Amino acid sequence: MINLKTKDWEIENIDTILFDKDGTFVDLHYFWGKMSEMRSLECIKVFQLKEDVFEELCLSLGYDRKTGKMLKDGITALYSRPKIIEIYTKDLNNWGANATENQVEEIFDRVSKEFYKNLSEYTKPIQEAIEFIKKIKSFGVKTGIVTSDSIESTELTIKHFGWENLFDVAIGRESTKETKESGVPVKLALEKINSKAETSIMVGDAPMDYIAAKNAGVNRTILVATGQIEKDDLLKTSEFSLNSLDEIILY
């Protein structure tokens, strides 16, 4: 068991920590910005849209090309993949695409396969988070990943950076039929490493991570402002919010 402490709060008796991926220990702006561009370009090609809608389609996915940042209130930040596809399909049709959700999902899948071929080019670690994970592993804490991204993407990222020893389990969107917010993926992660919700915490960068943990019976979630949402806004969801994981003292 370990305890975690900052100048504002303390969490005691923890033996398991689950992590969201993008925005928590992987730079999501770099990663999802490129993914958004590729998805939008493919949709323009497939549905024969005008090229001047490119930036608008990126914005529809929550990526502002002018700033190079994902929007904190964009659909990629707020929702799981099925809801993103539903909303984006409607946006595409407003631009005259006549698209179906199945078509958009096929485009997303096709783009993902191409994206993963060059995954290392689009992935940057959040170094403070990686150092934190290394530190808790040295204390014998069990760790896992619960992400809305695919298992393929997650495993490729882990392999590329040599993080195989940092995580005991990885749960992605294909791991269950239920969305991340349902809590089922978090429960599955805990089951696979034989951990209890009462001695576990979740670490993420968005309210979705808090909801996912809460619905799995994990009542303490650390939210870190390394994604799209600032600390002051995260505090509205979880009292255990901070700017960076290097603010935490372990003992």
N, C-alpha and C positions, 0 to 999 in steps of 0.2 A: 504493500500500500504506500502511496505517496500523498503529499499535501501540496497544493498549489496556492501561491499567495502573491498579491499585488498590493500596491498602496491603498487600493479601494475595496478589495474583497479577498476572501479566502475560501477554498474548497478543500475538504479533508477526506481522507480514506478512499482513495481512488486506485483501482488496479487495472482499469481499461479506459483507453481514450480512442474514440472514433473520429475520423477527420473527413470533412468534405474535401474535394480536390481543388477545383478551379476557384481561385480567389483566396484560398486558404493556404495551400503550399505550392500552387502553380499560378503564375501570373495570367489571370483570365483575360486582361485587355489584349495582350499580344496574341493569345491562343484563339479566343472567340472572335476577335476582330477579323483575323484572316479567314476563319470559318464563315463568318457572316458575309464577307466579300465574295468568297467562292460560291456560297449558296445563292446569293443574289445574282451573280453573273450567269450561273447555270439556269436560273429561272428566266432571266431575260432572253437567253438563247432558246430554251425549250418553248416558251410561250410567245416568242417573237415580240417582245416588248421594246419600246424605244430605249436606247442606251442612256438617255438623260434621266431615267428614273432610278439609276444605279444607287446614288446616294440616299434617295428616299427609301429604297428597299432595304439598304443597310440599316437606316434609322428604324425601320419597322421591326428589325431583328434586335434593336437596342444598341447598335454600334454607330457612333458618331465619327465619321472619317476625318472630320476637320480637327478634332481633338485627339483622335487615336484612342478614345476611351469607350468602354461599354457604359451605357446609361444605367444609373441605379434604379430607375423606374421603367427600364425596358423589359420586354417580354422574356429575354434570355435570363435576366436577373430574377424575375418574379415567378416563372412557371417551369414546370417539367416539359419534356419534349412533346407529348401529345397536345398539350394546350398551346404550345408555341406553334405547332403545325396548324392547329385550328385557326388561330388568330392570323398567322402569316398568310394562310390561304385566302382569307377574307380580304386582307390588304392587297394581295396580288390581283384578286378579282376586281378590286376598286380601280386598278390600273389597266383593266381590260384583259386579264389573263385567261379567264374561264377555266380556272384550275380546280381540281378536286384535292381533298386532303390526302388521298392515296397517291396521287401524282407528286405532290409536294414531299411526302414521306420518301418516295422512291428517289427523288432528286437529292434529298438530304442524305440518304444512304449512299448514293453514288458519289456525292461530293466527299463524304466521310472517307470512303475507300481511297480516293485520290489524296485527300488531306493526310491520311495516316502514312502514306508513302514518304512524306517529307515532314513527319511529325517533329523531328528534332529541330527543324528550322523554326517552328512556330511555338516551341515550348520553353519557357524560362522559369526556373524555380524561384520561390520566395525564400531567400536564404535564411532569414531569421526563423522561419517556420521549420525548415529542414534541420537547423541546429537544435531547435526545441524538441523535435521528434527523436533525434539522435540522443539527446540528453535523457528523455523519459525512457527510452529503450535501455539505457545504461542502468536505470533504476529497476529494470525488470517488468515494466508496465506492458501489458498487451495492447496492441494497436491495430486499427483497421481503417479502411477507406469505405465511405458510403457516398456514392456520387450518382448524379443523373446522367453523366456521360457513359459511354459504352465501356464494357469490360476490355474490348480490344484496345481502345485508346488508353485506358488506364494502365493496362499491363505493358503496352509499348513504352509508355512514359516511365514506368517503374524500371523496366529493363534498360532503357536508354541511359538513365542517370545512375544506374547501379543501386537502386533503392530496395532490392529484394529483401534485405534483412531488416528494413525499417517497418514493414507492415506484415501482420499475421493473417490478414484476410482483406479481400477487395470485393465489394459489392457494387455492381453497375446496373444500368437500366434493364439489361436483359436477365438479371438474376432473379427477378420476381415479376409477376404480372401487375403488381401494384406500384403506384408511383412512390417516389421518395417521401412525399408529405404524409403518406398513409401511415408511416412508421414501420411497415413490414420489412423494408430493406435493412433498417437499423436492427430490428429484432433478429433477422437472419444473420447479420454480422455477429451479434452477440452469441447466438446459438452455435455458430461455427467455431468460435474460440472459447466456448464454455464460460461465458461471462454473464454477470447479473446486471440488470439495469441500475440497481441500487448503488453499485460501486463503480459505475461507468459515467463518463461525460462525453458530450459531443462537442467538437470544435468546428465552426463554420464561419461564413462571412455574410450570411443573409438570414432573414426571418424563416425562410424555408427550412433551414437546418434546425432551427429551434423547434419548429412544428414537427419535423420528422422525428426528432428525439423525444419530444413530449408524447407523441402518439405511440411511442415504443416503451414508454414508462421511464425514460431517462429524463430526470427532472432538472438537470443542470447542464446548460449549454453555454460555452464560451463563444462569443461572436467577436471576430477580429476585423478591423477596418482596413484590410489589405485587398478587398475586392472592389465592389462598386458603391458601398454604403459607408458613410462616415460614422464615427463612434457615437456622436450625439444621437443619431437616428437609431443606431443599433441598441442603445440603452433603453429605448422605448419598448424593445422586445425582451432583452435579457439584461439583468443587472450585472452579469459577468461579461462585460464588453471592454475591449481595449484597442489600442492602435496597432500593436504588434505583439507577437508571442514572446519576444525577448523581454517583455515587461514582467514575465512570470518568474517567481522564485520557487524552486522545487526543494522540498525537504521531507 
